[in-house]
Amino acid sequence: MDWNRVEGNWKQWTGKIKEQWADLTDEELNKIAGKREQLEGKLQERYGKAKDMVRKDVEDWLKTLH
């Protein structure tokens, strides 16, 4: 799955995102509004991971989507 599909249907994907990254709040997800860079930045902040690791985590998550 490519990010454009996630971004275009952001509200539908927020549940799956919360399953993967439960520490993100609904308010944060609303502010992110489908922007991948903002999601990755928030994940870095929330989970204390390096940027390249967060990017890999998001890529791996995208591969699990149908």
Secondary structure, 3 states (H helix, E strand, C coil): CCHHHHHHCHHHHHHHHHHHCCCCCHHHHHHHCCCHHHHHHHHHHHHCCCHHHHHHHHHHHHHHCC
